[in-house]
Amino acid sequence: MIFSENRYPPRIKSGAGLFGIMLWGRRMADHTTSKIAVRGCHIRLMRGGSGPPLLILHGASGAGSWLAFMRALAARFDVIVPEHPGFGDSDTPEWLDTIHDLAYFYLDLLDELALDGIHLVGMSLGGWIAAELAVRDTRRLSSLTLVGAAGIHVKGVEQIDPFLRTDEQRIRDFFHDQAYAGEMVQRLLAPELEDVAMKNRVATAKLTWQPRGHDPHLHKWLHRIDVPTLLLWGANDRLFPPEYAAAYQRLIPGSKAVIVPECGHLPQLEKTEAFVAALEGFVDGTRITP
């Protein structure tokens, strides 16, 4: 059930450069922001564009706003971006204890929205949720894309623990380009965002604290994923280094890995053009595969 809806015009921040011009050339659609109830839990949901459904599950920092990569994808897809229970403007339900709870919640959301042929894209924490969803039920999915995904543990690979970093360090750790990271520090540490950031951090800690950032049983069931799968990673990801993409590739039959050079944990932000091109190319490939 959708309770409220607001429409926003597409915007490109100053300094968006060539890619911003390209976005306008692709005739970006407006998007809507709504509140939707799924089994009594109200969540915020952004949606824009038209075409095959593409569902984006965000990372630990929350869904945020309608970003450049979402606007670009909305030129070809019906882009749907829910905010997880426990995060941002969404409810924090009493039943929320584990990542598994979110996987089942999103299966209910797919039923609520009556979506089929979905291209599911999960980023970092959202990638873990997407993987847990896919091992349970892929009937509504056309493809799966995991971007710098948490969820498994690779022994002997050095990682940064975001819970042991200051707020500024944690943001800088996301990016390879530290000039860009500096801009994001100024933007994300704005006082008006403090309350939402704290809510997101508490939810992330509850879901990922122990075992840290993974499900020790997930690796046993990744073979159940039977839809085309893309593993999209930054070459310089220090939270979940590219060895994690290789591990996922070994565990998910027929999966494909794309490593974006000179890029950290968030290719959708740091290398937006490369990210969109890789994702669209992958989806196009799934349509011609017999």
Backbone as a ProteinNet text record, in pm:
[ID]
protein_1_A
[PRIMARY]
MIFSENRYPPRIKSGAGLFGIMLWGRRMADHTTSKIAVRGCHIRLMRGGSGPPLLILHGASGAGSWLAFMRALAARFDVIVPEHPGFGDSDTPEWLDTIHDLAYFYLDLLDELALDGIHLVGMSLGGWIAAELAVRDTRRLSSLTLVGAAGIHVKGVEQIDPFLRTDEQRIRDFFHDQAYAGEMVQRLLAPELEDVAMKNRVATAKLTWQPRGHDPHLHKWLHRIDVPTLLLWGANDRLFPPEYAAAYQRLIPGSKAVIVPECGHLPQLEKTEAFVAALEGFVDGTRITP
[TERTIARY]
84.6	0	88.1	66	142.1	63.3	129.2	61.3	79.3	197.4	218.1	318.4	310.4	396.1	429.4	555.2	599.9	686	677.4	755	861.5	981.6	1093.8	1149.4	1191	1254.6	1396.4	1449.9	1588.8	1682.1	1790.9	1886.6	2027.9	2113.6	2255.3	2331.4	2410.8	2488.4	2591.3	2625.2	2730.1	2858.1	2935.4	3058.1	3036.7	2915	2888.7	2967.5	3008.2	3097.2	3031.1	3115.3	3068.6	2958.6	2972.9	2871.3	2736.8	2740	2615.6	2549.7	2628.9	2574.7	2516.7	2587.3	2537	2402.7	2387.9	2262.8	2146.9	2167.7	2061.4	2028.7	2131.6	2109.1	2026.4	2022.8	1946.8	1803.1	1760	1622.1	1580.7	1645.5	1617	1472.3	1415.6	1279.4	1280.5	1168.4	1149.1	1141.7	1145.3	1124.3	1023.6	969	876.3	937.7	899.3	934.7	805.5	791.9	668.2	696	591.9	594.8	507.8	563.7	489.5	492.9	382.3	371.7	378.1	465.6	477	462.2	351.6	321.6	340.1	289.7	289.4	414.2	516.9	640.9	640.7	650.8	649.8	792.7	818.8	951.5	940.3	1048.2	1058.6	1103.7	1047.1	1080.4	1088.2	1200.9	1217.3	1199.8	1138.5	1114	1109.8	1173.4	1173.3	1211.6	1174.1	1209.1	1103.3	1135.6	1045	1127.4	1068.7	1138	1136.5	1224.7	1229.7	1262	1204.5	1230.4	1374.2	1435.5	1570.2	1564.6	1581.3	1569.1	1707.3	1732.5	1862.1	1851.4	1934.7	1943.4	2069.5	2050.9	2159.6	2251.3	2363.5	2460.6	2432.5	2533.3	2515.6	2490.5	2525.5	2506.2	2364.4	2278.4	2139.7	2110.8	1983.3	1942.4	1977.1	1978.2	2012.9	1913	1965.3	1881.4	1889.6	1817.5	1816.3	1945.6	2040.7	2177.6	2196.9	2313.4	2340.1	2330.1	2379.8	2374.3	2230.2	2146.4	2004.7	1936.5	1966.1	1907.2	1947.5	2074.1	2120.2	2048.5	2036.9	1972.2	1823.6	1763.3	1620.1	1587	1687.1	1662.2	1623.3	1659.2	1631.3	1552.7	1544.5	1482.1	1380.8	1290.8	1205.4	1287.2	1353.8	1448.6	1373.4	1390.5	1318.9	1422.9	1418.6	1519.8	1449.7	1428.7	1369.8	1476	1432.4	1521.9	1494	1598.2	1580.1	1506.1	1424.9	1375.8	1493.3	1475.7	1581.4	1670.5	1656.6	1742.8	1661.7	1726.3	1670.2	1528.5	1439.2	1300.7	1210.5	1266.7	1186.8	1168.9	1064.5	1040	1153.6	1166	1253.8	1164.9	1131	1035.4	1099	1016.4	1066	1127.2	1083.6	1131.4	1269.2	1324.8	1450.7	1569.5	1628	1742.6	1862.6	1838.8	1947.1	1929.4	2034.6	2027.7	1921.9	1905.5	1804.8	1665.7	1638.7	1509.2	1486.4	1590.8	1576.9	1559.7	1626.5	1609.1	1464.1	1405.4	1265.1	1172	1206.1	1125.3	1120.4	1235.3	1235.7	1165.3	1164.9	1081.2	933.8	893.6	756.8	731.8	831.9	816.1	793.9	869.3	851.1	709.9	656.1	517.8	421.8	447.1	360.5	355.5	470.7	477.7	442.3	424	389.1	487.8	616	721.1	774.3	801.1	868.2	974.4	1067.5	1173.6	1263.5	1291.2	1363.9	1514.6	1581.7	1727.7	1761.6	1811.5	1838.1	1983.5	2005.3	2139.2	2159.5	2257.4	2285.2	2425.2	2436.6	2563.8	2611.9	2730.5	2791.2	2698.6	2645.3	2548.2	2428.6	2382.9	2272.2	2305.8	2434.6	2476.7	2462.5	2495.2	2475.5	2327	2241.3	2097.1	2051.6	2099.2	2059.8	2103	2223.7	2271.7	2186.8	2153.3	2069.5	1930.4	1877.4	1748	1756.1	1861.7	1871.9	1892.5	1960.7	1976.1	1843.5	1751	1620.7	1519.7	1517.7	1412.5	1449.9	1468.3	1501.3	1386.4	1268.8	1160.6	1122.3	1136.9	1100.3	1219.3	1336.7	1457.3	1492.6	1544.4	1606.8	1758	1812.2	1956.9	1987.7	2112.2	2162.4	2295.6	2313.5	2441.9	2482.6	2600.9	2656.3	2771	2764.3	2863.1	2937	3065.7	3144.1	3073.2	3018.5	2925	2993.4	2930.2	2961.5	2896.3	2901.6	2825.7	2907.3	3029.6	3116.6	3248.4	3327.8	3458.5	3566.5	3670	3782.8	3904.3	3952.3	4064.2	4191	4265.9	4395.7	4392.1	4273.3	4261.7	4248	4338.3	4336.8	4220.6	4146.1	4031.4	4035.4	3972.9	3950.8	3819.7	3821.1	3700.6	3639.9	3526.4	3470.4	3427.8	3402.9	3363.4	3480.6	3601.3	3719.7	3776.9	3701.3	3748.2	3666.2	3725.9	3649.8	3552.8	3459.5	3364.1	3434	3534.4	3604.8	3684.3	3753.6	3830.1	3739.9	3624.2	3532.2	3487	3457.2	3416.5	3532.7	3651.1	3767.1	3800.9	3777.5	3805.6	3722.5	3609.5	3522.5	3581.2	3675.4	3716.2	3865.5	3898.4	4038.5	4088.2	4006.4	4040.2	4016.3	4123.6	4108.3	4064.5	4081.9	4025.8	3873.5	3822.3	3677.1	3629.4	3709.9	3673.8	3659.3	3748.4	3739.8	3608.8	3564.5	3436.1	3322.4	3329.6	3223.6	3223.5	3341	3348.1	3269.7	3293.4	3223.1	3072.1	3032.9	2890.4	2821.7	2885.8	2820.7	2827.3	2920.4	2930.6	2858.4	2767.4	2687.3	2601.9	2589.8	2515.7	2372.8	2306.7	2167.4	2151.7	2263.2	2257.2	2295	2328.4	2381	2281.5	2155.1	2057.1	2035.8	2021.3	2002.4	2127.3	2245	2369.9	2380.1	2340.2	2345.4	2246.4	2126.2	2028.6	2081.6	2139.8	2193.9	2308	2390.3	2505.3	2460.2	2360.1	2307	2248.1	2171.4	2113	2221.5	2324.9	2434	2505.9	2530.6	2597.4	2513.4	2383.5	2295.3	2299.1	2305.6	2296.5	2429.7	2541.6	2670.4	2780.8	2751.9	2859.2	2931.1	2856.3	2915.9	2830.7	2888.1	3021.4	3031	3148.5	3166.2	3146.6	3034.4	3013	2993.5	2958.8	2935.4	2847.2	2793	2716.3	2803.4	2847.4	2938.5	2876.9	2746.3	2680.7	2643.9	2651.1	2605.6	2682.6	2813	2895.4	2848.3	2784.5	2740.9	2623.9	2552.8	2427.8	2429.8	2540.9	2546.2	2530.3	2555.6	2535.5	2389.4	2299.8	2156.8	2116.5	2201.6	2168.3	2174.1	2059.4	2047.8	2005.9	2037.7	2015.5	2150.3	2161.6	2289	2331.6	2459.6	2509.5	2635.7	2635.8	2751.2	2809.5	2940.9	3014.6	3093.3	3051.1	3105.5	3181.7	3313.6	3400.5	3498.1	3532.1	3641.1	3774.8	3871.5	4002.1	4073.4	4038.8	4105.8	4013.4	3914.5	3821.9	3899.4	3900.1	3972	3879.2	3747.6	3655.1	3633.5	3603.4	3591	3673.4	3802.1	3893.5	3851	3910.4	3869.6	3878.1	3956.5	3957.2	3817.4	3734.8	3597.4	3515.6	3539.9	3473.5	3512.7	3641.9	3689.3	3625.9	3611.1	3550.1	3403.1	3330.6	3191.7	3181.9	3274.6	3269.9	3288.8	3375	3393	3268.2	3192.1	3079.7	2946.3	2933.3	2808.2	2828.2	2762.1	2785.1	2761.1	2857.9	2843	2851.1	2886.3	2891.1	3008.7	2994.7	3095.1	3144.2	3275.1	3332.2	3383.6	3353.4	3407.8	3474.1	3602.9	3679.6	3705.7	3662	3676.1	3808.4	3900.4	4031.2	4021.8	4120.7	4131.8	3999.6	3945.4	3813.5	3807.6	3743	3728.8	3602.5	3539.4	3428.1	3296.3	3286.8	3159.4	3171.6	3184.4	3198.1	3078.9	2961.2	2843.5	2856.5	2940.9	2965.3	3097	3202	3336.1	3359.9	3301.7	3318.1	3180.5	3095	2955.1	2939	3010.7	2995.7	3034.9	3148.8	3192.7	3094.7	3042.3	2946.5	2821.1	2763.8	2640.7	2664.7	2777.5	2808.1	2821.7	2889.8	2908.1	2775.2	2692.1	2564.1	2471.1	2462	2375.2	2425.3	2557.6	2612.1	2582	2591.4	2558.9	2412.5	2323	2180	2148.7	2207.1	2185.3	2230.6	2342	2392	2298.5	2230.2	2137.6	2017.1	1984.3	1865.9	1890.9	2018.2	2047.2	2101.8	2123.1	2173.2	2058.4	2074.8	1965.8	1944.1
-119.3	0	124.1	215	340	449.8	518.6	616.4	760	795	932.7	934	1037.4	1041.9	1186.2	1211.6	1343.7	1326.5	1421.4	1412.3	1520.8	1480.8	1572.7	1579.8	1696.8	1706.6	1653.8	1602.7	1558.7	1676.6	1654.9	1761.7	1708.4	1792.2	1760	1869.3	1831.2	1930.1	1995	2117.9	2184.5	2104.6	2099.6	2021.5	1877.2	1843.4	1705.5	1668.1	1766.8	1741.1	1667.7	1596.2	1530.6	1431.2	1354.8	1253.9	1318.8	1434.9	1506.7	1546.4	1591.5	1627.4	1503.9	1391.3	1267.3	1229	1248.7	1214.4	1293.5	1423.4	1503.4	1453.9	1411.8	1361.6	1235	1162.8	1038.3	1062.3	1187.1	1221.3	1158.6	1202	1148.3	1171	1071.2	1082.6	1140.4	1202.3	1239.3	1112.2	1130.4	1015.9	1053.6	954.3	975.3	920.9	980.4	928.5	898	774.9	729.6	659	641.4	550.8	431.1	311.4	190.8	99.8	31	-59.7	-203.8	-281	-423.5	-497.4	-565.8	-639.3	-552.4	-430.6	-340.3	-258	-278.6	-201.2	-97	30.6	139.7	176	176	212.2	323.4	399.3	499.6	430	472	409.7	516.6	520.9	609.3	527	588.1	513.9	610.6	572.6	658.2	582.1	636.8	575.6	479.3	409.5	309.3	202.3	84.9	-27.8	-145.6	-242.1	-356.5	-309.9	-374.8	-331.8	-359.4	-258.9	-271.5	-224.7	-318	-291.6	-277.1	-163.5	-133.8	-144.4	-227.9	-239.9	-168.4	-65	25	-33.9	35.1	-5.9	53.2	45.9	83.6	232.1	314.1	459.2	503.9	411.9	445	470.8	488.9	509.8	649.3	748	884.1	943.7	1013.7	1083.6	1014.5	1069.9	1016.2	1059.1	967.2	998.3	986.2	1031.6	1036.1	899.3	794.4	662.6	611.9	649.4	612.6	684.3	813.3	890.7	833.2	793	736.1	605.5	519.3	389.8	405.8	511.3	534.2	568.3	597.9	619.7	490.7	377.3	247.8	151.5	180.2	86.5	157.4	78.5	122.2	102.5	207.9	198.1	215.5	118.9	115	106.6	203	211.4	218.6	104.9	108.3	140.6	198.5	219.9	109.7	36.1	-80.5	-46.4	-137.2	-121.9	-97.5	-2.3	32	145.2	190.6	292.9	416.1	532.8	656	684.3	708.8	742.1	619.7	500.9	378.9	340.6	261.6	212	122.5	112.5	12.3	-89.7	-198.6	-294.8	-381.4	-431.2	-515	-644.6	-690.7	-819.1	-811.4	-692	-677.2	-715.8	-831.1	-879.6	-916.4	-969.4	-1022.8	-983.8	-1003.8	-984.7	-1076.2	-1194.6	-1287.4	-1225.1	-1148.5	-1082	-987.6	-915.3	-822.9	-898.2	-1012.6	-1091.8	-1136.3	-1184.7	-1227.5	-1107.3	-994.7	-873.9	-834.3	-838.5	-797.5	-898.5	-1025.1	-1118.8	-1080.5	-1038.2	-989.5	-862.5	-772.4	-649.1	-680.5	-776.7	-813.6	-864.7	-940	-986	-866.8	-774.2	-657.4	-573.9	-556.9	-475.9	-556.4	-688.6	-776.8	-762.5	-764.4	-747.2	-882.4	-891.1	-1008.2	-959.5	-1047.2	-1009.6	-902	-907.5	-800.8	-818.1	-706.3	-700.8	-647.2	-734.8	-700.6	-658	-538.7	-482.6	-453.3	-517.9	-496.4	-442.4	-339.1	-269.4	-283.5	-341.5	-354.5	-432.9	-371.7	-437.9	-486.6	-403.5	-442.9	-561.1	-575.5	-692.9	-820.1	-811.2	-925.7	-962.8	-862.6	-889.2	-953.7	-899.5	-952.6	-1097.6	-1130.6	-1268.7	-1361.2	-1316.2	-1398	-1417.4	-1313.9	-1325.8	-1427.6	-1417.8	-1501.7	-1648.7	-1680.9	-1823.1	-1882.6	-1796.1	-1843.1	-1856.7	-1760.1	-1762.2	-1666.9	-1719.9	-1635.9	-1628.3	-1674.9	-1685.1	-1551	-1442.6	-1311.1	-1236.9	-1299	-1230.6	-1268	-1167.7	-1193.9	-1195.8	-1117.5	-1115.3	-1064.3	-1083.6	-1038.5	-968.1	-851.5	-781.8	-749.5	-792.9	-763.9	-664.5	-554.6	-446.8	-433.7	-470.3	-461.4	-525.2	-644.4	-702.8	-760.9	-737.1	-809	-946.9	-1023.1	-1147.4	-1273.1	-1274	-1389.8	-1343.8	-1440.1	-1408.8	-1482.3	-1409	-1467.4	-1461.2	-1575.5	-1581.6	-1522.8	-1450.7	-1399.5	-1271.3	-1214.4	-1090.8	-973.6	-876.5	-761.9	-669.1	-629.3	-540.1	-428.6	-318.7	-211.1	-237.4	-220.8	-237.2	-99.1	-68	67.2	103.4	4	34.1	85.3	71.1	115.8	244.8	312.5	433.5	553.8	671.1	793	816.9	911	939.1	981.1	1068.9	1112.7	999	921.3	809.6	711.3	684.7	587.7	633	759.7	810.6	804	846.1	842.4	699.7	603.3	463.4	412.2	477.8	433.3	459.4	554.4	605	588.4	567.2	565.8	707.9	791.4	930.5	1013.8	1053.6	1123.4	1268.7	1326.7	1459.8	1451	1350.7	1328.6	1291.4	1210.5	1171.9	1294.5	1393.2	1515.3	1589.4	1593.7	1656.3	1581.8	1449.1	1370.1	1384.9	1400.9	1424.6	1550.3	1658.9	1783.8	1768.1	1690.7	1674.2	1583.9	1473.1	1371.4	1400.6	1485.8	1519.2	1649.2	1690.5	1809.4	1785.6	1885.4	1867.2	1817.1	1858.9	1819.7	1670.5	1601.5	1458.8	1370.9	1431.1	1354.4	1252.2	1290.5	1198.4	1075.1	1097	984.1	896	958.5	880.9	792.9	846.3	767.4	651.2	676	568.1	457.2	495.8	397.2	317.5	386.4	319.8	219.9	257.5	165.2	40.8	61.2	-52.7	-142.3	-80.7	-159.1	-240.7	-180.2	-252.9	-371.9	-351.5	-459.8	-576.9	-545.6	-648.6	-716.1	-647.2	-696.9	-711.2	-682.1	-674.9	-807.7	-913	-1043.2	-1154	-1236.2	-1224.2	-1096.1	-1036.7	-906.1	-912.6	-856	-834.5	-957.3	-1070.2	-1188.3	-1289.8	-1380.6	-1494.5	-1618	-1684.2	-1798.1	-1915.1	-1911	-2020.5	-1986.2	-1859	-1818.8	-1889	-1904.2	-1961.6	-2101.2	-2172.6	-2309.5	-2314.9	-2201.3	-2203.2	-2113.4	-2049.2	-1961.2	-2037.2	-2167.6	-2247.2	-2250.5	-2213.1	-2213.7	-2097.2	-1997.7	-1882.2	-1925.4	-1921.9	-1977.3	-1872.8	-1745.7	-1640.1	-1579.6	-1516.4	-1451.9	-1353.6	-1361.2	-1281.8	-1206.9	-1077.1	-990.3	-950.1	-957.5	-911.5	-788.7	-672.6	-545.1	-481.4	-466.6	-430.8	-320.3	-237	-143.4	-212.3	-185	-249.7	-213.5	-98.7	-49	-47.4	-136.3	-148.9	-201.9	-126.7	-168.7	-228.2	-213.2	-276.2	-423.4	-447.4	-583.6	-590.7	-618.6	-614.9	-709.4	-693.4	-773	-923.9	-968.4	-1112.2	-1161.5	-1070.1	-1107.8	-1131	-1051.9	-1077	-1213.5	-1246	-1376.3	-1490	-1471.1	-1575.3	-1594.1	-1483.7	-1494.7	-1563.2	-1530.8	-1590	-1741.3	-1787.2	-1931.9	-1998.7	-1927.6	-1987.1	-1976.6	-1880.2	-1861.6	-1912.8	-2020.2	-2081	-1983.2	-1976.2	-1895.4	-1746.2	-1701	-1557.2	-1492.2	-1362.3	-1283.7	-1171.6	-1146.8	-1038.7	-927.2	-803.7	-685	-600.6	-571.6	-493.2	-355	-251	-113.8	-56.9	-16.4	33.4	168.8	194.8	322.4	359	265.3	282.7	210.5	273.1	215.3	134	146.4	60.1	98.7	219.2	268.4	307.6	211.3	246.4	323.6	303.4	376.3	526	566.9	708.8	756.2	679.8	724.1	710.1	608.2	583.5	557.4	658.2	639.9	592.9	653.8	618.5	473	429.8	291.6	195	234.1	150	128.2	236.8	227.1	146.1	169	96.2	-53.5	-90.1	-231.3	-298.4	-229.8	-288.2	-301.5	-196.7	-203.7	-308.3	-317.4	-417.3	-558.4	-579.4	-710.3	-744.9	-651.3	-677.2	-703.4	-626.8	-650.7	-790.9	-835.8	-969.1	-1078.7	-1054.9	-1157.8	-1172.2	-1067.4	-1073.4	-1154.6	-1168.1	-1242.5	-1380.4	-1409.5	-1543.2	-1643.4	-1753	-1850.8	-1920.8
0	0	0	-92.4	-100.1	-29.6	63.5	145.7	97.7	50.6	7.1	-105.7	-187.4	-304.8	-338.2	-367.3	-411.7	-534.7	-624.9	-749.5	-750	-794.3	-796.9	-938	-983.1	-1115.1	-1109.2	-1220	-1220.6	-1202	-1126.5	-1101.7	-1122.6	-1174.7	-1185.5	-1114.6	-1016.6	-942.6	-1034.4	-1002.7	-1078.3	-1066.2	-1174.4	-1172.3	-1212.3	-1259.3	-1298.6	-1423.6	-1502.7	-1614.9	-1729.5	-1807.2	-1928.9	-1900.3	-1790.8	-1764.2	-1735	-1666.9	-1644	-1774.5	-1870.4	-2001.1	-2069.2	-2056.6	-2115.1	-2054.1	-1923.5	-1857.4	-1915.5	-1934.6	-1993.1	-2133.2	-2207.1	-2342	-2344.3	-2231	-2224.8	-2179.7	-2169.2	-2136.8	-2004.4	-1896.9	-1765.1	-1725.4	-1658.1	-1607.9	-1467	-1429.5	-1290.5	-1206.5	-1075.2	-988.1	-881.1	-816.6	-706.7	-578.4	-467.8	-336.4	-262.4	-216.9	-155.9	-24.2	54.2	168.8	134.8	152.8	121.2	243.6	269.7	383.8	336	396.8	367.7	499.8	515.1	638.9	762.7	752.3	865.8	884.6	802.8	810.8	699.8	736.4	639.3	600.4	471.4	422.9	318.7	305.6	199.1	72.2	-40.6	-168.2	-275.7	-345.4	-460.8	-587.8	-689.1	-813.1	-929.9	-1039.6	-1156.8	-1282	-1396.4	-1524.1	-1572.3	-1680.3	-1736.4	-1805.1	-1816.9	-1874.9	-1779.9	-1798.7	-1708.3	-1566.2	-1464.8	-1326.9	-1284.3	-1221.7	-1167.9	-1022.5	-930.5	-787.4	-726	-661.8	-601.7	-450.5	-389.4	-244.3	-198.1	-117.4	-81	25.3	48.7	148.3	285	373.3	512.8	532.4	435.1	449	419.5	376.3	350.4	203.5	173.6	34.2	-14.1	76.3	37.5	-59	-158.8	-255.9	-391.5	-487.7	-624.2	-692.2	-701.5	-741.2	-892.3	-938.8	-1083.4	-1148.1	-1082.5	-1145.8	-1154.2	-1057.5	-1063.1	-1177.9	-1192.2	-1302	-1437.6	-1448.5	-1575.8	-1606.6	-1506.9	-1528.6	-1557.2	-1502.3	-1522.9	-1667.2	-1749.2	-1891.3	-1963.1	-1900.1	-1964.5	-1877.5	-1747.4	-1654.8	-1564.7	-1510.7	-1400.4	-1272.9	-1228.1	-1116.6	-984.5	-896.5	-768.6	-657.5	-565.7	-459.2	-323.9	-258.3	-124.1	-19.6	91.7	205.6	307.1	345.1	430.9	559.5	611.6	747.8	843	933	1027.4	983.1	858.1	801.1	761.6	769.5	716.4	763.1	667.7	698.1	709.9	701.3	713.5	860.5	886.6	1021.9	1069.6	1201.4	1262.9	1332.5	1266.5	1323	1431.8	1521.1	1630.1	1579.8	1462.9	1412.9	1346.7	1330.6	1257.9	1346.8	1320.7	1397.7	1311.6	1192.4	1110.1	963.6	886.8	741.9	680.6	736.8	685.5	691.8	797.9	809.1	691.5	651.7	538.9	407.8	392.1	270.4	256.3	363.8	358	339.6	403.3	385.2	238.5	170.2	29.7	-60.9	-23.6	-98	-84.2	36.3	55.5	-25.6	-32	-109.8	-257.2	-311.4	-451.9	-475.6	-379.1	-390.6	-384.8	-291.1	-274.3	-402.1	-467.3	-589.2	-714.3	-698.3	-810.3	-925.5	-890.6	-990	-1036.6	-1165.5	-1223.5	-1319.8	-1354.1	-1446.7	-1391.4	-1261.4	-1192.5	-1210.4	-1237.8	-1230.7	-1092	-1006	-866.3	-852	-795.8	-778.2	-629.8	-567.7	-426.6	-406.9	-323.7	-305.5	-161.5	-142.8	-11.2	81	185.8	272.3	191.7	97.5	11.5	-77.7	-112.3	-188	-106.7	20.7	110.2	116.9	133.9	137.9	7	-105.5	-236.4	-253.3	-207.5	-217	-130.9	-10.4	78.5	18.3	-45.5	-112.8	-226.2	-306	-425.6	-393.3	-283.4	-250.5	-203.6	-162	-114.8	-227.1	-321.2	-422.9	-536.3	-655.7	-771.7	-872.1	-834.5	-933.4	-994.3	-920.9	-974	-1035.8	-1037.5	-1083.6	-1227	-1300.6	-1430.9	-1420.3	-1325.4	-1306.2	-1166.7	-1127.7	-998	-1020.9	-959.6	-963.2	-820	-782.2	-649.8	-667.9	-595	-607.4	-474.3	-472.5	-349.4	-231.6	-252.7	-157.1	-34.2	80.2	202.7	194.4	304.3	311.7	327.6	272.8	289.5	351.9	397.2	454.9	376.2	337.7	264.4	356	396.4	489.5	428.9	511.7	470.9	390.5	367.1	290.1	388.1	377	466.9	433	535.5	518.5	622.2	588.9	684.7	757.5	888.7	969	991.5	927.8	939.2	1080.8	1165	1302.6	1387.1	1336	1409.2	1352.5	1267.6	1200.7	1247.2	1239	1264.6	1148.5	1167	1060.4	931.7	943	823.1	761	842.6	787.8	715.4	774	715	577.1	560.3	429.8	331.4	376.8	287.8	244.6	330.7	298.1	181.4	155	46.6	-91.1	-100.6	-231.4	-256.2	-382.9	-426.1	-449.6	-511.6	-541.3	-415.3	-349.2	-221.9	-237.9	-354.2	-378.2	-378.7	-447.1	-447	-307.1	-236.9	-100	-11.2	-28.1	50.8	28	-98.4	-128	-58.7	-58.7	3.1	154.7	213.9	359	394.2	319.6	346.2	328.7	230.9	201.7	304.5	338.6	421.5	570.6	612.4	754.4	788.4	702	729.7	853.4	942.2	1067.5	1049	941.4	921.8	890.5	860.7	828.9	947.8	1061.5	1174.7	1227.9	1241.8	1300.6	1212.9	1082.2	990.7	988.8	987.8	986.6	1111	1227.4	1349.8	1345	1294.9	1282.9	1191.7	1079.1	985.6	1047.4	1125.4	1186.8	1293.4	1371.7	1473	1405.8	1299.3	1228.3	1169.6	1111.9	1053.3	1159.8	1274.2	1383	1427.7	1442.6	1486.4	1388.4	1259.3	1156.5	1124.9	1149.5	1096.9	1201	1327.6	1427.4	1447.8	1465.1	1493.3	1431.8	1342.7	1283.1	1199.9	1196.9	1136.2	984.8	938.4	795.9	710.2	771	687.3	759.2	680.6	729.7	708.3	814.6	797.1	722.1	696.6	625.2	481.3	444.4	311.5	200.4	217.6	109.7	70.3	163.5	135.5	37.9	23.3	-52.2	-175	-203.4	-319.8	-451.1	-450.5	-572.2	-614.6	-524.5	-557.6	-648.6	-661.6	-746.3	-892.2	-958.1	-1093.2	-1196.2	-1168.4	-1267.6	-1303.4	-1422.2	-1458.8	-1350.3	-1313.3	-1200.7	-1239.4	-1208.7	-1231.1	-1096.4	-1085.2	-967.4	-1010.1	-961.7	-1007.3	-891.7	-907.8	-795.6	-834	-738	-756	-732.6	-818.9	-807.3	-677.8	-619.8	-499.7	-378.2	-379.8	-267	-146.5	-36.9	83.1	188.6	171.1	264	228.2	100.9	49.6	-78.3	-65.2	-179.7	-292.3	-411.4	-527.3	-506.4	-409.2	-378	-340.8	-289.6	-257.1	-382.9	-486	-614.2	-668.5	-658.3	-706.5	-627.6	-496	-413	-449.5	-464.5	-506.9	-643.7	-732.8	-866.4	-861	-772.6	-757.1	-701.5	-622.4	-550	-623.5	-715.6	-789.8	-932	-970.5	-1101.8	-1216.8	-1307.4	-1428.1	-1407.9	-1288.7	-1263.2	-1334.9	-1359.1	-1432	-1342	-1340.6	-1260.7	-1350.6	-1313.1	-1378.2	-1270.8	-1289.3	-1192.6	-1252.9	-1183.1	-1231.9	-1182.2	-1270.8	-1227	-1158	-1071.4	-999.6	-933.1	-859	-799	-666	-568.1	-436.6	-421.3	-303.4	-264.7	-331.7	-386.3	-439	-586.5	-676.3	-818.8	-872.6	-815.7	-862.9	-840.6	-744.5	-718.9	-779	-757.8	-797.3	-947.1	-1008.6	-1152.6	-1213.6	-1205.3	-1243.1	-1386.8	-1478.7	-1620.1	-1644.2	-1587	-1603.2	-1537.4	-1422.1	-1351.1	-1434.3	-1484.9	-1563.5	-1691.1	-1756.9	-1880	-1853.6	-1745.2	-1712.8	-1680.2	-1603.2	-1564.5	-1684.3	-1765	-1882	-1981.6	-2000.1	-2090.5	-2043.8	-1912.8	-1856.6	-1878.9	-1848.1	-1866.4	-2012.9	-2103.4	-2246.8	-2285.3	-2226.5	-2255.9	-2208.1	-2097.1	-2046.5	-2137.4	-2211.5	-2298.7	-2423.5	-2464.1	-2586.4	-2556.9	-2428.4	-2392.8	-2398.2	-2473.7	-2483.7	-2351.4
[MASK]
++++++++++++++++++++++++++++++++++++++++++++++++++++++++++++++++++++++++++++++++++++++++++++++++++++++++++++++++++++++++++++++++++++++++++++++++++++++++++++++++++++++++++++++++++++++++++++++++++++++++++++++++++++++++++++++++++++++++++++++++++++++++++++++++++++++++++++++++++++++++++++++++++

